[in-house]
Amino acid sequence: MSESLRWQRSTDTLVLSGKLDRDTLLTLWQQRETVMQNINVIDVAALERVDSAGLALLVHLREMVRAQGSTPLFTGVTDKLHSLITLYNLQQIIVSAEKSV
């Protein structure tokens, strides 16, 4: 169902897919402590849609990883998501792995 948010952990990577918006993020929010353990990379390539609430959750997930002593990288940042990141002036917070190479 494309109206939902899905995620999968793979080693140190969290892969998000579907829609990350105010209507779909509650389950991930409720499970964030478990989901984010030992995550260093957040792959957002398969996200079809991200709204401002979803972007806020990405910032929060980043801070959770930083609290564990690591700085996460985001992979698969689409042009649309990059535009949203720029609109909210979060380029220094949502750091794309593609940009840091």
N, C-alpha and C positions, 0 to 999 in steps of 0.2 A: 504494500500500500504506500503510495508516494506521499500521502498526507502525514506520514509519521517520521520520527527521527530514529535512526538505528545507529548502533555503534558496536565496534569490535576491538578487542585488545589483541595486539600482536607484538610479543616481546616488550619493547619499551614504547610502542606506538599505539595511540588511540585513533582509530579510523572512524570518522563520522560520515553518515550518509543520510539522504532524505532532506527533510526540512528542519532547520533549527530556528524556530520562532516561538513567540509567546504561547502558542497553542500546543507546541510539541515538546518543549524542553523540561517539563515537570519531572518526568521519570528519570532523566539524566541528572537533574538537580538533586533529586532524592537519593540517588546512588553515587553521587560524585566522590565521596570519600573512598569508597572501594574501587571505583572505576579508575581514579587518578593515581593510585599507588604505583610508583616506579615508572611513570610515564614521562618520556622526554621529548616525544614528537607527537603533534596533533595534526593528523591528516584530514584536511577539509575539502579535498578535491571532489568528493562525491556528494557534497551538499548541493542541493538544487536551489535552496533559498535560505537566506539568513536575514533576519530583521534586527532592529536595534536591541531587542531583548536577547536574541541569540548571540549578538556581538558582545553584550554585557556578560553572558555566560562564558564565552571564550576568554574574556579578560579575567574572569574569576578562576577559570580552570588554570590559566597561566599562573595566577598568583598562588594557587594551591601547589603547583609544581615548584615554584620558587621557594615556597615554605619548606619543601622537602630538600632544598639545597641545590636545585638545578634550574637552568633557564631553558624552558621549552622552545622548540622551533615549530613553526607551522609549515606544512607542506601542502601543495595543491591549491594555493590561494588564487581564486579566479579573479578576473578583471572586475567583475561585479562586486565581489567581496572586498577587493582591494579599494574600490571606490568608496564603499561604506567605511572601511578603516580610515581612509583619508578624510572623509567627511567629518568623522569624529576625532580627527587628529591623533590617531592611535598607532601611527607607523612605528614609533619607538617601543610600543608595548606588544603589538601583534607582529612579531618578527618572523618573516618568511625565510625558510631554509634556502629558497632559491635566491633571495636577495643577499644572504649572508655569505654565499660562496665566493 
